[in-house]
Amino acid sequence: MTARVPAARRQTLDTAQAGARTRNVDACSGVAAAPRLSAVSASGPHASAHRNLQDLADQSAQVQELAQLRVGLDRVPPPTAVAQLVFDAGIYRTKKKGNLRDTDREVIAEVPSGAQIRIADQARTSTFSLGTWSISKSHTWVRYSGDEGWIRDPAIGARVSDLPVVRPKKSLVAKPTHPPTSSIPIGIGTVSRPIGIGTKSRGVSREPAATTTLEELRTFRSAERERYEAPNPAPNAKPLGLDTKMMLKVEPKDFLVRVGDGLLMDRDMESAITVTKSPFVLNTDGTLYGGQGKGFATYSMNSHNYAGVAAPAWAGELEVDGGKVVAINNQSGTFMLSDKANINIIKFLFRHGVLNEDDLGDLNVERVYKPGIDRDGLLERHRYLWG
């Protein structure tokens, strides 16, 4: 005898069996899926209960899907730090102006746009800021004009060429303990002057930097006679020469600079001179001409012509603060003297007590390595003191 099952109950059992088969198939495939109600059962007398079951199944499937997504994200490797750009060894040309900084991040030289810098193989790199409100920037250790230091990477432009190959010499010569010297007459007798080391930059061949020593300065200060040699114009320079019409407009004596108590004074010895980058001229007899620092046009020496000196020992610019010299250069379109002229003005200031031995380290001296038309040449730091 066969038991009869009501139609509604039989329909419910069929739905449960179909759901079980669906779960078994999904378990075999490894994909979590919710069982679906048949269209017939969804419209039957137990449709409300079936919909609740269906909602629970859907929520369970969503939870499983989110869990699998989280596991996938956990397997993704974390982002790596952005690596600093490393330049190959070679000679590069700067594409913008920058500063060369030492290990203490102090500026030791200004690198103009278009200058050539050298980057050694496996050069040091670093990222740092210059202050509390400064943005950190990548820097590379480079060589420029005989100095080495940090320069920011955005200032480094295109690579010009490889570094020159240094080939070993056939015979090794012992390095001298003292620099090679050449004799120049100063005061009484002659004094040996060390020869500087030449460099190249921006395609401009440079003469060896003129240098002096503390011993040479002491010797010149004690010499009985004060006399300076007139240096030649810088190589490849084309000085404008004296303008006789301009010379006739002024009296050189109006721009006479005197020295008192270790200070540069005006012609009347009334006040110490204070000027910013003003023309000065030193004659070979030790007479100094320059602006009087009184703020009036008649006392400002706007041209090296005003001194009326045909062959000066030095012609350039001085920055003077309260009679003390803080900066020197040999910028002069009229004469365009070599940087040996800077040594002459340093000797003058040291002899007359305007500079002492403690001042030499803080003195800002620059030399022209590419002359311009009229006091607009390119300057670089002049390492004038040997040792």
Secondary structure in CASP SS format (residue, H / E / C, confidence):
PFRMAT SS
TARGET T0000
AUTHOR 0000-0000-0000
METHOD secondary structure of the structure
MODEL  1
M C 1.00
T C 1.00
A C 1.00
R C 1.00
V C 1.00
P C 1.00
A H 1.00
A H 1.00
R H 1.00
R H 1.00
Q H 1.00
T H 1.00
L H 1.00
D H 1.00
T H 1.00
A H 1.00
Q H 1.00
A H 1.00
G H 1.00
A H 1.00
R H 1.00
T H 1.00
R H 1.00
N H 1.00
V H 1.00
D H 1.00
A H 1.00
C H 1.00
S H 1.00
G C 1.00
V C 1.00
A C 1.00
A C 1.00
A C 1.00
P C 1.00
R C 1.00
L C 1.00
S C 1.00
A H 1.00
V H 1.00
S H 1.00
A H 1.00
S C 1.00
G C 1.00
P C 1.00
H C 1.00
A H 1.00
S H 1.00
A H 1.00
H H 1.00
R H 1.00
N H 1.00
L H 1.00
Q H 1.00
D H 1.00
L H 1.00
A H 1.00
D H 1.00
Q H 1.00
S H 1.00
A H 1.00
Q H 1.00
V H 1.00
Q H 1.00
E H 1.00
L H 1.00
A H 1.00
Q H 1.00
L H 1.00
R H 1.00
V H 1.00
G H 1.00
L H 1.00
D H 1.00
R C 1.00
V C 1.00
P C 1.00
P C 1.00
P C 1.00
T C 1.00
A C 1.00
V C 1.00
A C 1.00
Q C 1.00
L C 1.00
V C 1.00
F C 1.00
D C 1.00
A C 1.00
G E 1.00
I E 1.00
Y E 1.00
R E 1.00
T E 1.00
K C 1.00
K C 1.00
K C 1.00
G E 1.00
N E 1.00
L E 1.00
R E 1.00
D C 1.00
T C 1.00
D C 1.00
R C 1.00
E C 1.00
V E 1.00
I E 1.00
A E 1.00
E E 1.00
V E 1.00
P C 1.00
S C 1.00
G C 1.00
A C 1.00
Q E 1.00
I E 1.00
R E 1.00
I E 1.00
A C 1.00
D C 1.00
Q C 1.00
A C 1.00
R C 1.00
T E 1.00
S E 1.00
T E 1.00
F E 1.00
S C 1.00
L C 1.00
G C 1.00
T C 1.00
W C 1.00
S C 1.00
I C 1.00
S C 1.00
K E 1.00
S E 1.00
H E 1.00
T E 1.00
W E 1.00
V E 1.00
R E 1.00
Y E 1.00
S C 1.00
G C 1.00
D E 1.00
E E 1.00
G E 1.00
W E 1.00
I E 1.00
R E 1.00
D H 1.00
P H 1.00
A H 1.00
I E 1.00
G E 1.00
A E 1.00
R E 1.00
V E 1.00
S E 1.00
D C 1.00
L C 1.00
P C 1.00
V C 1.00
V C 1.00
R C 1.00
P C 1.00
K C 1.00
K C 1.00
S C 1.00
L C 1.00
V C 1.00
A C 1.00
K C 1.00
P C 1.00
T C 1.00
H C 1.00
P C 1.00
P C 1.00
T E 1.00
S E 1.00
S E 1.00
I E 1.00
P E 1.00
I C 1.00
G C 1.00
I C 1.00
G C 1.00
T E 1.00
V E 1.00
S E 1.00
R E 1.00
P E 1.00
I E 1.00
G C 1.00
I C 1.00
G C 1.00
T C 1.00
K E 1.00
S E 1.00
R C 1.00
G C 1.00
V E 1.00
S E 1.00
R C 1.00
E C 1.00
P C 1.00
A C 1.00
A E 1.00
T C 1.00
T E 1.00
T C 1.00
L H 1.00
E H 1.00
E H 1.00
L H 1.00
R H 1.00
T H 1.00
F H 1.00
R H 1.00
S H 1.00
A C 1.00
E C 1.00
R C 1.00
E C 1.00
R C 1.00
Y C 1.00
E C 1.00
A C 1.00
P C 1.00
N C 1.00
P E 1.00
A C 1.00
P C 1.00
N C 1.00
A C 1.00
K C 1.00
P C 1.00
L C 1.00
G C 1.00
L C 1.00
D C 1.00
T H 1.00
K H 1.00
M H 1.00
M H 1.00
L C 1.00
K C 1.00
V C 1.00
E C 1.00
P H 1.00
K H 1.00
D H 1.00
F H 1.00
L E 1.00
V E 1.00
R E 1.00
V E 1.00
G E 1.00
D C 1.00
G C 1.00
L E 1.00
L E 1.00
M E 1.00
D C 1.00
R C 1.00
D C 1.00
M C 1.00
E C 1.00
S C 1.00
A E 1.00
I C 1.00
T C 1.00
V E 1.00
T E 1.00
K E 1.00
S E 1.00
P E 1.00
F E 1.00
V E 1.00
L E 1.00
N C 1.00
T C 1.00
D C 1.00
G C 1.00
T C 1.00
L E 1.00
Y E 1.00
G E 1.00
G C 1.00
Q C 1.00
G C 1.00
K C 1.00
G C 1.00
F C 1.00
A H 1.00
T H 1.00
Y H 1.00
S C 1.00
M C 1.00
N C 1.00
S C 1.00
H H 1.00
N H 1.00
Y H 1.00
A H 1.00
G C 1.00
V C 1.00
A C 1.00
A C 1.00
P C 1.00
A C 1.00
W E 1.00
A E 1.00
G E 1.00
E E 1.00
L E 1.00
E E 1.00
V E 1.00
D E 1.00
G C 1.00
G C 1.00
K E 1.00
V E 1.00
V E 1.00
A E 1.00
I E 1.00
N E 1.00
N C 1.00
Q C 1.00
S C 1.00
G C 1.00
T C 1.00
F C 1.00
M C 1.00
L E 1.00
S C 1.00
D C 1.00
K H 1.00
A H 1.00
N H 1.00
I H 1.00
N H 1.00
I H 1.00
I H 1.00
K H 1.00
F H 1.00
L H 1.00
F H 1.00
R H 1.00
H C 1.00
G C 1.00
V C 1.00
L C 1.00
N C 1.00
E C 1.00
D C 1.00
D C 1.00
L C 1.00
G C 1.00
D C 1.00
L C 1.00
N E 1.00
V E 1.00
E E 1.00
R E 1.00
V E 1.00
Y E 1.00
K E 1.00
P C 1.00
G C 1.00
I C 1.00
D C 1.00
R C 1.00
D C 1.00
G C 1.00
L E 1.00
L E 1.00
E E 1.00
R E 1.00
H C 1.00
R C 1.00
Y C 1.00
L E 1.00
W C 1.00
G C 1.00
END
